[in-house]
Amino acid sequence: MEYQASDNIRAKKSLGQHFLTSVDIARAVVSAGKVTADDTVLEIGPGKGMLTRELLSTGAHVIAIEKDSECIPYLYTEFDSHIQSGQLKVIEGDVRQYTPDKTPYKLIANIPYYITGEIIRTFLEREQKPSTISLLVQKEVAERIARSKKESLLSLSVKAYGAPKYIKTVKAGSFFPKPGVDSAILAIYDISGDFFADIDEKEFFTMLHTAFGEKRKQIGKTLRNLIPEEKLPIDRTTRPEDVSLSTWKEILLLMHK
């Protein structure tokens, strides 16, 4: 089943909008987020409300943040009864400036490709983190985070906070307008800050940025100003993309010995 995006709301390139039109994919995103009636869900960029509709059908409380002012009247009309009942709250604004309260929540969204990494890092690094994230992202990004044997700054950033999983591929035809590439549902489970219980979070990411700033070089060279080569727990010729999360943590701990 599919809905055609309304003619009176045009997708804006400046916002990276591609409205989801597939009900089946919307349901798959919500299912990947394991949303129940007991949950509070933060939805980014509801647009025409395809995901919003499925989220509300679970009975969950939904906070939808939409930057496009043209979509706001539509959302208020389409979901008037849910807004009146208090199940749905629509906020006009940029989610990057939104600070969640202390209520546990899940993050479910179809986000613009160009801010994918920023959105993921922003919410994982916040003090009040979501318990679960389920997103529609570019297929290549989802593969890089959850499937690739090579690490990246983004994949390591995600794995430091939770367990990423590639749920399924989503064809470009599931959106309007149709993007130039396929997407995928990416879920991140068991999110917490436990990885940083015995190391400094800021120092850890400074180390990663230093190493990946010259990712084609050997780790012995990229980290030469941070740790002596003889202290490295792996071969000095190893490249950053071949170093596991646990080894990065070991390297940081060795810097202080």
N, C-alpha and C positions, 0 to 999 in steps of 0.2 A: 504494500500500500504506500502511496506517495501523495504529497501535497505540493502544488505548484506555488512557488513564492509569489506573494501578492505584487501586482503591477505597481501599486502606489508606494512601495518601499524598495528602492533600488540599492543593491549591494554597492558599497563604496570601496574603491581600490585603496583609498588612503587609510582605511581601517582594516584592510585585508579580509573583507567579508566574503564568505562563501556559505550561504544559508543551507543548512542540512535539510534535505527533502525526503529522506527515507525513514519511515517509521521503524522499520526493522533494525536499522543501524542505531537509531535513537534508543531503542529498547536494549540493544546489545551494549551500548555505552553505560546505561543505567545498571544493567545486570553486572557488568564488569566492576562497577563501583559498589556492588552488594548493598544497594540502598534499600532500607526498610522504613516502615512507618515511624520508627523511633529516632530516625536520623534528622539532623539539620544539614542541609546541603547548600554549599555556595556554588552558584552557577555563574560562569563568566560569559558575557555576551550572548544572552538568550536570543537576540535577533527576532525571528518570527515565532519563537516559542516551541520549536519542535522537541527539543530536549526537555524544556520546561514542562510540557504536557505529560511526558512520560514520567518525569520525576514526581509530579503531583499525583499521578495515578498510584504511586506506591504509598501515599499517605504521609510522605516526608514533609518537613517544613523546609521551604526553599527561599533562599535569599538570592535574587537575580540582579546582577550588576551590569548595566548596559551603557556603553559610552555614546552610542548613536541616538541622539535626541529624537530622530524621526521614528525610531522603533518604540519609544516610550508610550505614546498614546495608543498604539496598536496593542501593546502588552496589557495596558490598563483596561482596554475594552475586551480583549480576548479572554482575560483571566480575572474579570471583575469579581466573580463570586469567590474565587480563591483568595483574592486580596482582601475582600470584605470579611472573610472568615478568619483571616490572619495566617492562613497556611502559606501564602506567598507574599513576599515583600520585594518590590521592584525599586532599585536605586539607580538613578542616573549618575554616571561618573566613570572614572578610570579605576579598574580593580587594583592597579598597582599602588594607588593611594588609599586603598581600603584596608583598615586594620580590623581583623576579626575580634570579637569579644572572647570571653573565656569559655563559651559553650563549645563542646566538641563538635567537629563538623567534618564533612567530606567535600572534596572539590571535584566537580563534574562539569566538563565544558567542551565545546567545540571552539578552540582558540585559533586566532590568526597565526599563520605559519611564522611570520616575522618576529613574533614575541614569544615563541614557544619556550626557548631556553630561559629567557628572563622570567617568565611566569613560573616555570617549574622551580628555578632556583629561589625566587622571591618567597614562595610559600614553604619550601622545604627549610629555608634558613630562618624563617620567622619563629619567634618564641612560641606562638600559638599555631602549631602545625596542623594540617588536616590529618585525619587518621588514615584516609585512603584517597587516592587521586585516580580519576578515570578521564582520559582526554582523547579527543580526536586530534591527531597531529600528522605531519607529513610522514609518509611511510619510511623514508630514509632515516629520519630522526628516530623513530620508534625502533628501527632495526639497530641503529648505532647504540642506543641506550640499552636495549634488552636482549639483542641477539648476537651482536658482533663479538668476535674473539679479541678484537683490538679495542682498547679503552680510549676514551676521550675525556676532556675536562668535564663535559656534561654528564657522560655515563658514570664517571666516578662520583660526581656530585650527587647524582640520584642514588647510587648504591650506598653512599655513606649514610643515607637517611632511611632507605627502605628497599623493598624487593620489587624491581620492575618486571613487568610481564607483557609480552607482545600478545594481545588478545586475538586480533584478526585484521586482515587487510580490508580496506574500504575503497571501492572503486570511485574514480573521480565523478562518475555520473550520479553519485548519491548527493551531490551538492548543486546549488544554483547560485551564481554562475558556476559552470564546471571548471575546476582548477586544472592546471596543466600537468599535475602529477597525482598519483594515488595517495590515499591517507591510510592511517591505521589507528586502531584503538590501543592506547597504551595505558596500562594500569600500574600503579605503584602501591604496594601493600605494606603493612607493618611499619608504618612511618613513625620514627622517633628520633631523638637526639642521643641515643645510648652509645653510638659509635664514638662520641666525643667525651665520654665520661672520664677518660684518663689522658686526653690530649686537648690542646687548644685549637678550637675550631678555626679561628682566623689564621693561625700559624699554619695549619694543615693546608688551607686553600692558597695561602701565599706560596707554599712549597710547590703545589700543583701548578699554579700560574707560572712560576719560574721555570719549571720543567717543560710544560707544554708551550711556553713562549718560544721554545726552540725545539719543537717535538721531533724533528728529524735528526737531532744530535743525540749522542750517547749520554746516558744519565750521569756518568762520571764527570762529564764536562758541564752539563746543565746545572748540576748541583754542587759544583766544585767550591763555591763560596759559602755553602751551607753545611756540608759534611765532607770530611776527608774520604778519599776513595777507599782507603783500607777499612773504613767502617761500614761501607755499603754491604748489605746482606745478599746482594745479587751481583752478577758480572757487570763491571763498569761500562761495558759496551752496549748494554741493554737500552733500548729506546723507551721513552715514556709510555707509549701506547701498549707496550708489552708488560707493564708492571701492574700487578693486581692491587686491589684496594687494601687488602691486609698487609701487603708488602710496603705500600706507601706509609701505612701507619707505623710499621716497624722501623722504617727509615727515620720518621720524625722522632720516634722515641730514642733512637740511637744518637740523634743529634744532641741530646741532652746528657749523654753518658760520657 
